[in-house]
């Protein structure tokens, strides 16, 4: 399963990789054993996909404490996989003597999908490495995300793996008990019941492909906005420190290189300037760039209010040079921009920021001429609800500004891109991403993207279409997840009528 994610990026493996896990969980002896197996999966798989947490903190602190932070985060977050293990065991127990394996297959897929959704809730969530994101390169498969989000793909992956488990279990039972003619009746398995889960998963996969083929041939038209996405390639570590005057001179040279074309907006990544909202050198320079280019300038910046509260923001300069709006990041990175229970944690300053960043409170749409911008700053792009809410409020373009340079040369950049691609499909909006070191790219409403090479200075000039209309996912949200929750409730808490009828028939 780890190989299905970047850097290996073998997404096709996800369709079979979970089957051994599902097999082990439904056959575990006790709930605690199932929890342990699920937890072990989380530690080994999820911990491996976020190895860059360790290298990042090591680079910042110059000490092995980075690997301690990685181990602690992995130990905490792996509890979600332990929870899935218990749910899977429970589903297996409730369906162990059913005449059909459909209930088990659907129950496992529902449990997997619900736990993935839960991993993205609350302010301390880290919904990294959801199984659906493994498919970002397979455009035909992911188009159903506009119906039910990334969870439509995660559900399909879990369904196929559960069906493989069911069919394999039937084959092994039949092979083990060929001498016992009554065994098939006692276990409740039949060739008919084993074929149904396989047929169901095949049908779901076929629907994904058919719908995807249809969606890829649709037209995603709208007025054209000409964008210049800036990638200055400036690192974030203390050794990479560059004087602001030197950075601004470099920014000016980047703009000079693309002055021959009229752009609607220049997009600069997160942390481009320390604070352009005050009357300082950086503000004067960006006012000058806006006037010179006769274009909007969207700049990632810090901001400090009258009460000395610090924000991670995006500032918008009009073509006249005037600062016209500001967006403050709502969803902050735990342990990166704020420390939960800072006073109780001995290494609360591990990222060397002396005070917590203050979250913004407004789901603001930035207006830049015809552009109605859903502003996403870094971590906000991994939460579907953020883009969905702002598109519903009228956004016709998604713009992501991010500074992933803190992760160094790691797979974090590609993993972040994979998640952001789903925001484009879910909302059927173009996504323009400007990143400090990469991946700077334009993502189409189908999830196809064009990107600059990472770790190089460059400008991506591109045309994005400003789209309106609401997808079913934008309108109705996580309806598939809620359906899975209801299904799990029925499977786990309603008395199994089929099971009682079987016992009565068996005793007679």
Secondary structure, DSSP 8 states (H G I E B T S, - for coil): -GGGSTTT--GGGHHHHTHHHHHHHHT-SSHHHHHHHHHHHIIIIIHHHTTHHHHHHHHHHSSTHHHHHHHHHHHHHTHHHHHHHHHHHHHHHHTTT-S-SHHHHHHHHHHHHHHHHHTT-STT---TT-GGGGGTT-HHHHTTHHHHTHHHHHHHHHHHHHHHHHHHHHHHHHHHTTT-TTHHHHHT--HHHHHHHHHHHHHHHHHHHHHHHHHHTS----EEEEEEEEE-----SGGG---HHHHHHHHHHHHHTTTTS--SEEE--TTSBS-SSSSSHHHHHHHHHHHHHTSEEEEEEEEE-TT--EEEEEEEE-TTS-EEEEEE-SS--BTTTB-TTGGG-TTTTTT--SS---------EEEETTEEEEEEEGGGGG-HHHHHHHHHTT--EEEEEE-GGGG-SSTHHHHHHHHHHHHHHHHT--EEEEESSS--EEE-TTS-EEE--TTS-EEEEEEEEE-----HHHHH-SHHHHHHHHHHHHHHHS--HHHHHHHHHHH-
